C-alpha cells in the first residue's frame, strides 16, 4: 500500500477592487469621534452606509460610504436597521458619509467610479424623499 498524498492546496484569491477599498480612508474615519451626538465611547469603528449607495445584496458598499460609530452604536445600527437608527439618533448617514468622503485626505483614491464622474454618481444615488 502506498503512502496517502494530500491533494494540491487551493490558492485563495483575495482580490479587492482598489476603487472600492481604501484602508487609509477607513483609518482616517476611525480617528473621529462617534457620529452620534454627544457620544464619547471608544473604540471607533467604520460603519458602511448601505441605503442609497453602491452596495447591494451580498456586496458591501465601497469605503467612500463610511461613517464613524463607536462599537455600541455600530452594533445597534446593524441590530435595528439604518432607517430606525437614523430616526432614533437624528442622523442622515448618507449625507454624513458624503461629508466624510469629501473631506478625507484620501478622497482622490475613493471617489471615482471609472464609468461616471463623482457629481453624476452623487446625483444618481440621492435617496428619495420617502
N, C-alpha and C positions, 0 to 999 in steps of 0.2 A: 504494500500500500504506500502511495506517495504522500509526501507532506502536503497538507492543505495550503493553498495560496489565497491570500486575500485578493479580492477584485481591485482593480485600479481605483484610486481615490478620485473623487469628483472635485473639480476646481470650482469654488464658489465665486460667482461674479458679483461684485459689489459696485457695479457701475452706477454712478449718480450723475444726473444731468446737472452740469455746472450752472446752467441758467436757473435752476430751481433750488439749488443748495448753496448757502453762503455761511459757513461756520463763523466767519468774522462778524457778520451782521448779527447772528444769533447771540454771540458773546457780547456784542455792544448792547443789544436789547436787554440781556440779563444784568447789565450794570446799571439798570434803572430800578427805582422802587416799584412796588406793585401798582398796577394801573387802577386799582380800586381806591377811591378817595379815602384818605386818612389811614390806609393800611401800611403798617411798618414791619410786617412779618418778613422773615427770611426763611429759607433761601428763595431766590427768584428763579422762575423757570420761563422758558419761551413757550408761549401758547400760540398755536396756529389757528387763525380765524378761518372758518370754513364757509360761512354764509356769504354768497356773492363773490367768491374768489375763484382761483384757478384749480382748486381741488375738486375731487369727485369721489364717487363711490370707490373705495379701495385706493384712493390716491390722495396722499397728504398734500395740502396746499404748499406752494413754494415758500421759501423763507422770507420773501418780501411781505407776507401776510402774517407777521408775528407781533405779539404784544407781550409786555412783561406782566406776569402774575406770580404771586407767591404760591408756594406749593398747595396751600389750603384752598385758595381761590381757583387755582388751575383744576384741582380735583373737583371742586364744586361746579365749575363750568362744564366739565365732562358729565358730571352726575345729573345736572338739571337741564342741560342743553344751553346753547348760545343765546337764544332769544330770551329765555327766562332769566339767565344770568345778566344780560344787558338790562332788562327791565328792573330786576332786583337792585342792581348797583348803579343805575342811571348812566350806563356806558353805551357808546356806539363803537363796538370793536372793529368794525370795518374802517371807519374814519380814523380811529386810533392807529390801526396797522398802517394806513396810508401815511400818517404823520411820522411814525417810526421809520418807514421806508424812505420818505422824502428827506428826513434829517440825518439819516445814517451816513457816517463817513464812507460806507461801503455801498452806497446806493447805485453807483455806476455798475457794480457787479451783479445786482439783483433785479433791477427794474426792467430790463429789456426782454421782450418776447421777440424772437427772431422774425416773426411774421408781421408784427404790428409795432406801433410806437407806444410809449408809456401813456400819452394822453388818450389815445384811442382805446387802449386796454382799460383804463380807468372809466372812461365814458361808457363803454360797453358793459362793464361789470357793476355799475351803480345799482344798489338794491332798490327795488320798487318801494313806493311809499306805503305798501300794505302792511 
